[in-house]
Amino acid sequence: GKEGTSWAAPVEAVLSALAFHTDLSLRLFQAFRKKVAEECGGRAEEVVNQMGKAPDFRSPLGSVLSAFCCLYAHQLRIVYDVEFFKQEDHEGDREDAEMENAEDGTKARPASARRKVGRNPLRLSDVSWLAPLLNQILFKVIKAQCGVADSFKRRPAAHTLRARVGDLVRSLYDRGGRRPFVLPNAWLIAETQTLIKNRMAALEEVRGTSLRGVGSIANSGVRGAEATLTAVLAEMPHSVPFDDRVLVFYNGVMQDKEQVAMARQRAQYGHGSVHTIRRDYIVEDGLASLGSLSGENLRDVFRVQFVDEHGQVESGIDGGGLFKEFLISLSRTAFDVNYGLFAATEDQSLVPSPSAFMIHPNAQELYVLLGKVVGKALYEQTLIEPTFNRVFLTLLLGRQNQVDDVPFLDKELHKNLMFVKDYPGDVADLALHFSVTDNTFGAAKEVPLMPGGEQRVVTNNTKFQYLRLMGHFKTNRQLKEQTNAFLSGFEEIIPLEWLRMFNQEELQSLISGTRRGFDVRDLREHTQYTGGFNGHSPTVQLFWETLESMPDSDRGAFLMFVTSCPRAPLLGFKNLYPSFTIHRVPDRDRLPTASTCVNLLKLPDYEDAQVLRQKLRQAIGQGGGFGLS
């Protein structure tokens, strides 16, 4: 061909022809499954052994697996969840596909049995068997290739099978994120935990400090262990337990904080100035203080002094607790749907409001500020309360939403799109065009989904393109301006590559923890006592009995009172720093007080359970400010 001609289009056309007009993927799957059952004992390790020598894996089995993964991943691009999860087995198609030609033994498929575009060629039970096996195979391929010489990196052919298996595994995992079809533990690989702990132990030794939650473990001696772990976290992070990935994330933050501290020392400046925050103007003052910072100053220590609604400076020196309350209070105000920057979906999760720029002339600045708030909260391991919609979380991870993500935002719209997909007659009769009516700014406006879309009628041949463009508009385009502003503030603190090892639900947990009430036993096991108290003191026993009897909402209020955060640390109270401490106060007429900067509860030595319960609830209920003593 002519110089500069791209092969991408012809290759795509051939791939589509094989994927959508033949049963090749089904035949390849059947051949692969038969080989696995008869010669590999169903074990991933034996499959990899029979694929040939690393790094190329140039055996017939490796070629079959590579071709199948390539075709099936291509097919799944237009298989919607409603089709993927259908339980019927399409037995008629399968019987045709499995017919034997009496003369040469090859399987023939008559024209009448061509698979329908948009249908899952595999049974759901087939996929449930396949996904965990491919997951194990991918890990073993990565491990084998990372254990050979670096010359492998200069051999593109060695990456083909790994890339194709990886693409399919990630596609199936993402599908399972919307609706699980295997048990969560089926995606985990035990060996990754050893790799994580070895890395953490090595970092502890270099740093000379102990990372909380990780014990010192001897090196496993696995060749290429560090390269394997790096590749796993990039290509299949879901195989590593969530808590271990959180440790990796927090360790990255810790290393960054050390660099910020060294930069501060070189510049010979202190821990930053104190920012005055009026409680009645928390968003405005937050924009003027936190919103004005950038770079290392934004990641450095940020100290707060609150002014109450009467203009009085509140007592207390910020050792971290006041700043935590500032982040939580600011997010509580700015993410409230009544403030106008975010809107609630049917499940009460939050997405940027399309009309925010009508309500707030400075909406761009406010979204940047909120990006900084969420980024700073993650950086400081401070849990905040907003629950974001899956569609928005997908965008925060730097990914694009698909048609199957539409129901998380608008179930009725998704129902209508599926009606168009399954319409039995001529779709042109529905009089649809490649455009959408947008009422964001009060007046109806026709927005083209593509150039000239207002005049282009949707037909049976173009309906899948229409579904894709409509889904893209609703879940990506319409939120783009707000999301980009949010991410510009967020990424000043947290690089997006730090988050790529998490899925949407995991990112939400990083931001706000779990909504379930915390485990009182876990808090009790990691509590210290001072002032004459110990774990067996009568007042202490009454306190724990009172806390156990509280509903989840009151426990959250108690945590807010003593730590300035209403939810437990993500990895449990062993990771609360400083440790929660109960200090004895002799004066039984006083209310309990708290020093949130050191997670300290000052508890009078009450003798009566009812008095303790009443005084504690009264103290928590006064929590407009901190009342530090």
Secondary structure as GFF3:
##gff-version 3
##sequence-region A 1 629
A	DSSP	alpha_helix	8	21	.	.	.	ID=ss1
A	DSSP	alpha_helix	24	39	.	.	.	ID=ss2
A	DSSP	alpha_helix	44	50	.	.	.	ID=ss3
A	DSSP	alpha_helix	60	76	.	.	.	ID=ss4
A	DSSP	alpha_helix	81	84	.	.	.	ID=ss5
A	DSSP	alpha_helix	91	97	.	.	.	ID=ss6
A	DSSP	beta_strand	99	100	.	.	.	ID=ss7
A	DSSP	beta_strand	107	108	.	.	.	ID=ss8
A	DSSP	three_ten_helix	111	113	.	.	.	ID=ss9
A	DSSP	alpha_helix	124	146	.	.	.	ID=ss10
A	DSSP	three_ten_helix	150	154	.	.	.	ID=ss11
A	DSSP	alpha_helix	157	178	.	.	.	ID=ss12
A	DSSP	three_ten_helix	184	187	.	.	.	ID=ss13
A	DSSP	alpha_helix	190	207	.	.	.	ID=ss14
A	DSSP	alpha_helix	225	235	.	.	.	ID=ss15
A	DSSP	three_ten_helix	237	239	.	.	.	ID=ss16
A	DSSP	alpha_helix	242	267	.	.	.	ID=ss17
A	DSSP	beta_strand	274	278	.	.	.	ID=ss18
A	DSSP	three_ten_helix	279	281	.	.	.	ID=ss19
A	DSSP	alpha_helix	282	289	.	.	.	ID=ss20
A	DSSP	three_ten_helix	290	292	.	.	.	ID=ss21
A	DSSP	alpha_helix	295	299	.	.	.	ID=ss22
A	DSSP	beta_strand	303	307	.	.	.	ID=ss23
A	DSSP	alpha_helix	321	334	.	.	.	ID=ss24
A	DSSP	three_ten_helix	337	339	.	.	.	ID=ss25
A	DSSP	beta_strand	342	344	.	.	.	ID=ss26
A	DSSP	beta_strand	350	352	.	.	.	ID=ss27
A	DSSP	alpha_helix	356	359	.	.	.	ID=ss28
A	DSSP	alpha_helix	363	379	.	.	.	ID=ss29
A	DSSP	alpha_helix	390	396	.	.	.	ID=ss30
A	DSSP	three_ten_helix	403	405	.	.	.	ID=ss31
A	DSSP	alpha_helix	406	409	.	.	.	ID=ss32
A	DSSP	alpha_helix	411	422	.	.	.	ID=ss33
A	DSSP	three_ten_helix	427	430	.	.	.	ID=ss34
A	DSSP	beta_strand	435	438	.	.	.	ID=ss35
A	DSSP	beta_strand	445	448	.	.	.	ID=ss36
A	DSSP	three_ten_helix	453	455	.	.	.	ID=ss37
A	DSSP	alpha_helix	463	475	.	.	.	ID=ss38
A	DSSP	three_ten_helix	477	479	.	.	.	ID=ss39
A	DSSP	alpha_helix	480	490	.	.	.	ID=ss40
A	DSSP	three_ten_helix	496	498	.	.	.	ID=ss41
A	DSSP	alpha_helix	504	512	.	.	.	ID=ss42
A	DSSP	alpha_helix	520	525	.	.	.	ID=ss43
A	DSSP	beta_strand	528	530	.	.	.	ID=ss44
A	DSSP	alpha_helix	538	549	.	.	.	ID=ss45
A	DSSP	alpha_helix	552	563	.	.	.	ID=ss46
A	DSSP	three_ten_helix	573	575	.	.	.	ID=ss47
A	DSSP	beta_strand	581	585	.	.	.	ID=ss48
A	DSSP	beta_strand	593	595	.	.	.	ID=ss49
A	DSSP	three_ten_helix	596	598	.	.	.	ID=ss50
A	DSSP	beta_strand	600	604	.	.	.	ID=ss51
A	DSSP	alpha_helix	609	621	.	.	.	ID=ss52
###
